[in-house]
Amino acid sequence: MEEAKIKYLEMIQSVITRMASNSFYLKGWSITLVTALFALTAKDNRNLFFLIAYIPIIFFWALDSYYLSLERQYRNLFNDVRKKNDNALDFSMKILSKHKNKKTRFINCVFSPIEIWFYFPFAILVVVI
């Protein structure tokens, strides 16, 4: 494999890594923010205050799903570049329509197992607490 192709794949991989770390940080921030809202609820002792906790959960769930969608699209770009001939490289980081599929659609990312197994139990926990 030519050195230029390796560098191109490393560039794409760094974007994928950044999207995955953004997802990790969003999950951490959602836990932190909801915990802070619970601390405020305990202080004021208002029963409906827990409904405000759903705002950051929904916001972070949507943002996390957006980053998951982008990550999957860049994975498709990575696989496309991996299969290309060394002479056909253009070093574009642009996501094309061929890199988008059913799995990369936003709504499918919202209901992907990784998102459901984190945010849905988190939302249920808000009701229980």
Secondary structure, 3 states (H helix, E strand, C coil): CCHHHHHHHHHHHHHHHHHHHHHHHHHHHHHHHHHHHHHHHHHHCCHHHHHHHHHHHHHHHHHHHHHHHHHHHHHHHHHHHHHCCHHHCCCCCCCCHHHCCHHHCHHHHHCCHHHHHHHHHHHHHHHHC
